[in-house]
């Protein structure tokens, strides 16, 4: 057992003067009477059991004070051990938010499906620093690396197509993600890049961004989102929302090259189930790349001591007001 506030244990030294004061008080409280002989008082059976136990209430009070000091010192047990992956990984999620992400081959659409699966992934990695970069024709950081996953998940709600100029700048999105993670001191630096299109704008070529990621030891997992063939896409008309089947075009060769260059892997998500499986697979792969540490788990034990203090004080009060009650 260890103590969170061990300095409070020095208060136990105060019990020494309290005991000394009690002994002094008891010596002064004994009545004296001169008799010719004390032999009668030495007869067997004259000493009541109350005489032997008359110091019990004081002893109980001293124990209660001692245990109260122990409570203040906050005892903790350390005999509980568990394995935990405490060497966290730094992860940047780079997400395409171009208008094509509104296609409904994934439900309710590609973007919402990607956000939902990403949220589950984040909840399953409480020890990691995770950030979010979004891109369309431009790219910006929605959330820097953080362990406050509540804030990160809250910011996920605010991303939707139209908040930046439309287009698909995969290279720019990847370059922005690399700039956010390159100075990380984590043993493993990962970018998960999700897109449903072909790089058609931006000053940085995707392959160039991949080379930069490799230079900084960043591994990139790429995910192409979209069914094979055509996908229903909502179009706003004067008569309401109409659906039109549009061809699904994903630059898989480029995404595969990005993953291969950085030591990552390319995945294709054609529906919600496959997207979940992809994130699950990434989760497993990255967890195997960090060392598992064994550490002591501390548990507070003061409650039992506090109950003991209460019990001792209760017994003392009952004894003082019953068996050991002084009659004036």
C-alpha positions in Angstrom: 0.0 0.0 0.0 1.2 3.5 -0.8 -0.1 7.0 0.2 -1.0 9.8 -2.1 -0.2 12.4 0.7 2.4 10.7 2.9 3.4 13.9 4.7 0.1 13.7 6.6 1.5 10.6 8.4 3.7 12.9 10.5 0.6 14.0 12.3 0.7 10.6 14.0 3.5 12.0 16.2 0.8 14.2 17.9 -0.6 11.0 19.5 2.5 10.9 21.8 1.7 14.1 23.7 -2.0 13.1 23.8 -1.1 9.8 25.5 1.2 11.6 27.9 -1.5 14.1 28.8 -4.0 11.3 29.4 -1.5 9.5 31.7 -0.9 12.7 33.6 -4.6 13.4 33.9 -5.4 9.9 35.2 -2.6 10.2 37.9 -4.1 13.4 39.2 -7.7 12.2 39.2 -7.1 9.3 41.6 -8.7 9.9 45.0 -6.5 9.3 48.1 -7.5 8.0 51.5 -5.3 7.2 54.5 -6.1 3.8 56.0 -4.2 1.8 58.6 -4.0 -1.2 56.2 -4.7 -1.8 52.5 -4.9 -5.6 52.8 -8.7 -5.6 52.4 -8.4 -4.0 49.0 -6.1 -6.7 47.8 -8.5 -9.5 48.4 -9.3 -11.7 45.3 -12.3 -10.7 43.3 -12.2 -7.0 44.4 -10.8 -5.8 41.1 -13.8 -5.5 38.7 -13.3 -6.1 34.9 -14.3 -2.5 34.5 -11.1 -1.5 36.2 -9.0 -3.3 33.6 -11.0 -1.9 30.7 -11.4 1.7 32.0 -8.8 2.9 29.4 -10.6 1.3 26.5 -12.6 4.4 25.4 -9.4 6.4 25.3 -7.6 3.7 23.3 -10.5 3.6 20.9 -10.3 7.4 20.4 -6.5 7.3 19.8 -7.0 4.6 17.2 -9.8 6.6 15.6 -7.5 9.7 15.4 -4.7 7.5 14.0 -6.9 6.0 11.3 -8.3 9.5 10.4 -4.8 10.6 9.7 -4.3 7.6 7.5 -7.5 8.7 5.6 -6.0 12.1 5.1 -2.9 10.5 3.7 -5.1 8.8 1.1 -4.0 5.1 1.1 -3.9 3.5 -2.3 -3.4 -0.1 -3.4 -1.0 -1.0 -6.2 -1.4 -4.7 -6.4 -3.7 -4.4 -9.5 -1.9 -4.7 -12.8 -3.1 -4.5 -16.4 -1.6 -4.4 -19.9 -2.2 -1.2 -21.9 -0.9 0.3 -25.1 0.2 3.5 -23.6 2.7 4.6 -26.2 0.2 6.4 -28.4 0.3 6.9 -32.1 -0.2 10.2 -33.7 -2.9 10.1 -36.4 -4.1 12.7 -38.9 -7.3 12.0 -40.7 -7.4 13.7 -44.1 -10.9 13.7 -45.4 -12.3 14.7 -48.8 -15.3 17.0 -48.4 -15.9 17.8 -52.1 -19.5 17.8 -53.4 -19.1 14.4 -54.9 -19.0 13.0 -51.3 -22.8 13.6 -51.2 -23.3 10.6 -53.5 -25.5 8.0 -51.9 -23.9 4.7 -52.8 -23.0 4.7 -49.0 -25.8 5.6 -46.6 -26.9 8.2 -45.9 -24.1 9.5 -48.2 -20.4 9.0 -48.5 -19.4 11.9 -46.2 -21.8 11.0 -43.4 -20.8 7.4 -43.6 -17.1 8.4 -43.4 -17.7 10.6 -40.4 -19.6 7.9 -38.5 -17.0 5.3 -39.1 -14.2 7.7 -38.3 -15.9 8.6 -35.0 -16.0 4.9 -34.0 -12.4 4.6 -34.9 -11.5 7.6 -32.7 -13.5 6.3 -29.7 -11.5 3.1 -29.9 -8.1 4.8 -29.5 -8.3 6.9 -26.3 -4.4 7.0 -25.9 -3.7 8.5 -29.3 -3.2 12.1 -30.5 -5.6 12.5 -33.4 -6.2 15.4 -35.7 -8.4 16.2 -38.7 -7.6 17.8 -42.0 -10.3 18.4 -44.7 -9.8 19.2 -48.3 -11.7 19.9 -51.6 -10.1 22.4 -54.0 -8.3 23.8 -50.9 -7.3 22.3 -47.6 -7.4 23.4 -44.0 -6.9 21.9 -40.5 -10.2 21.4 -38.8 -8.5 20.1 -35.6 -4.8 19.8 -34.7 -3.5 16.7 -33.0 -5.2 16.3 -29.6 -6.1 13.7 -27.0 -9.3 15.6 -26.3 -11.4 13.4 -28.5 -14.6 15.1 -27.3 -13.6 18.3 -29.0 -12.4 16.5 -32.1 -15.7 14.6 -32.5 -17.6 17.9 -32.0 -15.7 19.4 -34.9 -16.6 16.5 -37.1 -20.2 17.7 -37.0 -19.2 21.0 -38.6 -17.7 19.6 -41.8 -19.8 19.4 -44.9 -19.4 20.1 -48.7 -19.4 23.8 -49.6 -17.4 25.2 -46.6 -14.4 25.5 -49.0 -14.2 25.8 -52.8 -15.2 22.6 -54.6 -12.7 20.3 -56.3 -10.4 17.5 -55.3 -6.9 18.5 -54.3 -5.5 15.2 -52.9 -1.9 16.3 -53.0 -2.7 19.5 -51.2 -4.7 17.7 -48.5 -2.0 15.2 -48.0 0.7 17.9 -47.8 -1.3 19.8 -45.2 -1.7 16.6 -43.1 2.1 16.0 -43.3 2.8 19.5 -42.1 0.6 18.9 -39.1 2.3 15.6 -38.1 5.9 15.9 -39.3 7.2 17.3 -36.0 5.5 14.7 -33.8 7.8 12.8 -31.4 5.5 9.7 -31.5 7.1 6.4 -32.4 4.4 6.0 -35.1 3.0 8.7 -37.3 0.1 7.9 -39.5 -2.2 9.6 -42.0 -5.5 8.1 -43.1 -6.5 9.8 -46.4 -10.0 9.3 -47.6 -11.3 10.5 -51.0 -13.8 9.5 -53.7 -12.2 11.2 -56.7 -9.3 12.1 -58.9 -6.8 14.9 -58.1 -7.9 17.8 -60.3 -6.5 20.9 -58.6 -4.0 22.2 -56.1 -0.3 23.2 -56.4 1.0 19.9 -54.9 1.0 16.6 -56.8 -0.1 13.6 -54.7 3.0 11.7 -55.4 5.2 14.7 -54.4 3.2 14.9 -51.1 3.8 11.2 -50.6 7.5 11.6 -51.0 7.5 14.4 -48.4 5.5 12.1 -46.0 8.1 9.4 -46.5 10.9 11.8 -45.7 9.3 12.5 -42.3 8.6 8.9 -41.6 4.9 9.2 -42.0 2.9 6.2 -43.1 -0.2 6.9 -45.2 -3.2 4.6 -45.5 -5.4 5.6 -48.5 -9.1 4.8 -48.8 -11.0 5.2 -52.1 -14.8 5.6 -51.3 -17.4 4.7 -53.9 -19.2 1.8 -55.5 -18.0 0.4 -58.8 -19.8 1.7 -61.8 -22.3 4.5 -61.1 -23.7 6.0 -57.9 -26.9 8.0 -57.2 -26.2 11.7 -56.8 -28.7 14.2 -55.5 -29.3 17.3 -57.6 -31.4 20.2 -56.5 -34.0 21.2 -59.1 -37.1 23.5 -59.2 -39.1 20.4 -58.5 -37.1 19.4 -55.5 -34.2 16.9 -55.1 -33.8 14.6 -58.1 -31.3 11.8 -58.3 -29.0 11.2 -61.2 -26.6 8.3 -61.6 -23.0 9.6 -62.1 -19.9 7.5 -62.9 -17.6 6.7 -60.0 -14.0 7.8 -60.8 -11.4 7.1 -58.2 -7.7 7.5 -59.1 -6.7 4.1 -57.6 -3.2 4.0 -59.2 -2.3 7.2 -57.5 -3.8 6.2 -54.1 -1.9 2.9 -54.3 1.3 4.7 -55.1 0.9 7.0 -52.2 0.4 4.1 -49.8 3.3 2.1 -51.3 5.7 5.0 -51.1 5.0 5.6 -47.4 4.7 2.0 -46.3 1.0 2.2 -45.9 -1.8 0.3 -47.7 -4.6 1.2 -50.1 -8.2 0.1 -49.4 -11.4 0.4 -51.5 -14.7 1.0 -49.7 -17.8 0.2 -51.8 -20.3 0.3 -49.0 -20.8 1.0 -45.3 -19.7 -2.5 -44.2 -16.5 -2.5 -46.2 -15.6 1.0 -44.9 -16.1 -0.2 -41.3 -13.9 -3.2 -42.0 -11.2 -1.0 -43.5 -11.0 1.2 -40.3 -11.0 -1.9 -38.2 -8.1 -3.4 -40.2 -6.1 -0.1 -39.9 -6.8 -0.1 -36.1 -5.5 -3.7 -35.7 -2.4 -3.0 -37.9 -1.4 0.1 -36.0 -1.9 -1.4 -32.6 0.6 -4.2 -33.4 3.2 -1.6 -34.1 3.5 -0.1 -30.6 5.0 -1.8 -27.5 2.7 -2.9 -24.8 3.6 -1.6 -21.4 2.6 -3.1 -18.0 1.9 -0.5 -15.4 0.4 -0.4 -11.9 -3.1 0.7 -11.5 -3.8 2.6 -8.3 -7.0 2.3 -6.5 -8.2 4.5 -3.6 -8.6 2.6 -0.3 -9.5 5.5 2.1 -13.2 4.5 2.3 -12.5 1.4 4.3 -10.3 3.4 6.7 -13.0 6.1 7.0 -15.6 3.5 7.9 -13.3 2.1 10.5 -12.9 5.6 12.1 -16.6 6.0 12.2 -17.0 2.5 13.8 -14.4 3.2 16.5 -15.9 6.6 17.4 -19.4 5.0 17.6 -18.1 2.3 19.9 -16.3 4.8 22.1 -19.5 7.0 22.5 -21.6 3.9 23.3 -19.1 2.7 26.0 -18.7 6.2 27.6 -22.5 6.6 27.9 -23.2 3.1 29.1 -20.7 0.8 30.8 -18.1 3.4 31.6 -20.5 6.3 32.3 -19.3 8.5 35.2 -21.8 9.3 37.9 -21.3 12.7 39.4 
